[in-house]
Amino acid sequence: MEAVAEGLWGLAEYHEKRGEIGKAVKCLEAICQSEVSFFPIVEVKTRLRIATLLLHHSHNVNHAKSHLERSQLLLKSIPSCFELKCRAYSLLSQCYHLVGAIPPQKQVLHKGLELTASVGYEISMKLWSCNFNSQLANALSIEGDYQGSISALECGYVCATEVCLPELQMFFATSILHVRLMQWDDDNLVEQAVNKCNEIWESIDPDKRRQCPGLLFYNELLHIFYRLRLCDYKNAAPHVDNLDAAMKFDMQQTQHIQELVKELDVLDQSLSRSDLHYRDRTALSRKQTMIKEQLSSMTGLNLIGQESLQPVYFGNVRRTIGDKLQLAPPPIDGEWLPKSAVYALVDLIVVVFGRPKGLFKECAKRIQSGMHIIQDELVKLGITDGVREVDLQHSSIWMAGVYLMLLVQFLENKVAIELTRAEFVEAQEALVQMKNWFMRFPTILQACECIIEMLRGQYAHSVGCYNEAAFHYIEAVKLTDSKSMQAMCQVYAAVSYICIGDAESSSQALDLIGPVYGVMDSFVGVREKTGVLFAYGLLLMKQQDLQEARNRLARGLQLTHTYLGNLQLVSQYLTILGSLALALRDTVQAREILRSSLTLAKKLYDIPTQIWVLSVLTALYKELGERGNEMENAEYQTKKSEDLQRRLADAHASIYHIEIIDKIRLQVHQLNDLDIKRAMAGPPLGVNLDIPESIGLSAAVPAPSSSRLVDIDNRRRGKRRL
């Protein structure tokens, strides 16, 4: 009977290689459904293989779960077979994860950990303990139990240390850093986690590092998230460069691997011919071995002498060579994100860094590249036109969430770029796309509703609709628990109120600025501080407290220049400071500052800020009696103003304009309670894509009424100080 099982296993292997998964499953199910009894261990191995195929190639999670549960019953009658028992636990845990059943998943993992602890000191059991602790940490993080997650990861790290696998230690160290970044309740603990990753990574042999591309990507991305959170763009830049270079190298490597695999398939077909001459067979076999060795050196996988029916392969998800950014050795054999998602994320990181610097051409290329990757993957998940949240398979929800979140962040950056360039119609289209995706997937994209409201506010502000802008900013504040996002939206709303220009609006602005100003030093990084200093300085200027305004703005400019590198915000700071210098009769400094501001605004194609600067420069030349410069400047200002008015007219004429600025929140239909729980459980540990918002105060200062910000109001209103 064992020979029959071997034959059916081999036939299943043949069909799987040809992509005939249904036939492969039927071959294996023939063993389970046979009237003749096989040894229990044969049935267990077969059921594990069926479950693996179903999990990897279909959405039939419940069918896979049934096979695994039957395997567990059979394994209870077998005293040993610890390896197979561990595989069954691991795969069953994955099934529960895919359907969002966290409590039974944790129960299975605890049983697995009890088994590995009872067996004693065996390397294979230590590795399985690492597997179970990794999955347990992921489950706990989904529940928000970050401390429990870190405890599980620390247990895994101890096991990795005991078996002397530095790359496995690195896996747990980076995972701990990831949880620390998500939790971030202690700056020192986060920094310690960063340092630990650096220490372990440096201890790994360079040749070994090259065989761990998944760890390289994961480590670099986490370091970037850390630096972004600190607003330390300068020290993040080398990591961005490393990441981009690694992606380009990996793409070339993957292409080369695919070519070698194709060549290997051709050789396999040739060697399968029965009429092949001995000399030709020897030559082809030698070439086959050479290609396998080459693939082994490139992938770190031993491809020579491997038989897919060996027990070590039962329960491991089969994958194409080179299609996975593996994080750790088997039996973890996991990945943080699919390679395509990592590629898209790298494109997004490049956009996040390039946009504040005005590198819009490169940003546009990366946005297009990233969105193309995501669209392809969404189609593979069955997300085509018309498909909504309720239509998704349960097992697709968490991965769909990863790609949809990435897609929305690309669109967010596109909106910000187009608003900076005063391309209002293009900004409308991207914003409407965001809204449409949110309406189709409101539970998965629930966290994006705040972003959409904020961007509606930024669009409204950019086209001079300040009341509507303030409304949407305040709505955004209500939609998030993030103190940072709340603070930034309050600052944006305050700037909109200041632009309205009357006494009541100025009072409302102060009410918004005051609470943020009082706690600005409590935030990680300086983004909130630079935003509130900008708004407060603007308000003080309106209140005629020029010297105090100058002090606050100078401080904000220094922080923005040193840490953020956001050229638009620097340009806006400089414009206000130039206005103040002119008001304080410091014409030499005013000229110097305003010229710098105009240079930056031109680099960014920021027409509103250009007009703002030009209006102040015109006033400066008039005061200095430089009639020629005044006329030339005024003429250029008029040309730019006419250009802006045309763009504004196009925006107002668009069918989307009213839809975006309308003072109505988006109305969506949520899933039922069970589906909400699954969707909100979100992706696994490594898929929290909390990339800090770096929009600064983009498009915060209007052009049509820029005189409200420039002209000093001679009617002295009562001043309220923070």
C-alpha angles and dihedrals in degrees: 000000000000089000089054090052091049090051094050091045089053092048090049089051090052093052093045092054088053091050092248095135096162091057091046091054092047091053091053094043089055087069093050093046097043117125087219113079120240124200110281091242091056091052091047093052090047094050091048089052092049091049090050092052092048093049093047100041107026146031091241095117095149092055090050090048091053091054091048094048090050088050090054091053091051092047092055088070092052113077098204128021090112092163093057092044090054091049091051092050092048095049093044089052089053090052092053090047092053092055093042095246097146101167095056089042091056090046092054092047092050088053089051091051091049089053094050091047092051096052095063132224107344122140092225091054091047088054091049089050087056089051094051094044090051093052092043091052089052093051092048092049090053087056090049093248095136096163091052089048092053091048090055091048091049089053088052091049090054091053091048089052092050092055091044098235108145093185088056089048087052090052091057094040091054091045090053090050089051092054091045089054092050092048100033099173096138124041092202094054091050091049091048090053090051092049092048091055091050091049095051095042091054090050092058116094111255092236090053091048090057088057091054103064091151091060091045092054093043094048095046093047092050091049089051092050089050093051092044090053089052089045086236097146094160095061092038093058096077090052090051090051091048091049095049092047090048091052093050091048092047091051090053091045092049091051090050091049091051091052091051092048090052090050089049091052091053090050091049090053092049092048091051090066111107094206095058114131116245093241092050091046091052092049093047092046090052090051091046091054091047092053091047090052090049091050091047092054091048098046104028088234122124104233098167117097093000116150115193091213093063111115092246089070097052109104096015115117107243116233140179113259111264097011095104134064094219115207102191142007121270137315085039091043088158136147131215094221133349111274093249091055090050091051090051090047091053089053089050092051090052089051092048090053098039099047099066088049092053095246090145098153092057090042092054090051092050094045089053092046094048095045091049090054091048095047090053091051093046090055089053088054090053095255104140132143111312096016112129136190094268091056095060124108111244091239090055097053101086096044091044086054091056094053095040092051090050091048092052091049091053089051091047090056091045090054091050093050094048092048090050089052091045089241090143098167092054089047089052092053094050092046092050089050089054090049093049093051089049092050090053095045105026097154098045090045096037092122089057095063090082091051091050092051091048091051091047085056092049092049092048091049092048092055093046100258096131099164091053091045092054090048093055093044091053090048089052090054089057093051100059138059091201109114089202094054091044090053094049093048090049089052091049091049090049091054090051091051091049089053091054084065106203126119095254092052092049088053090051089049091053091049089056097042096047100068093044093046090052094057101029093116091056094069124095106248128001104274095104092042094052090047096051093043088053093051094042092048090050091050093048089051090054088051091053093245089133102164094047089047090051092052094051093044093047089053092048092048092052092052092045093049094044100044115013105038088202101158095193093055090044089052092050092047090051092049093054091044089050089052090050093048089053092048089050090050092246093136096163093058092040092057093048094047095045094049089053090048093050091050091054094045090052091049089054094045083234101161098178092054091044090055091046092052092044091053090054092045090051089054090048094051090047092053091048091048093239094149096174094052090043093054094044092047094047090050092052089046091053091050092051092045091053089050090051093047090054090052091048091049090052090049094049091047092054119106088231098056099084091038091058101042097037111122093240128108118233112270114217138168112236126213121257119277096267094050092044089055091051096045094045091049081074131186122331126279097287097049102073099121098191097156106176112250108252101181092118109187095321112170089000096130119063128222107203092061097027089130086073088066097040106040114078110235106234092197100093109221123195110276124228116195128204 
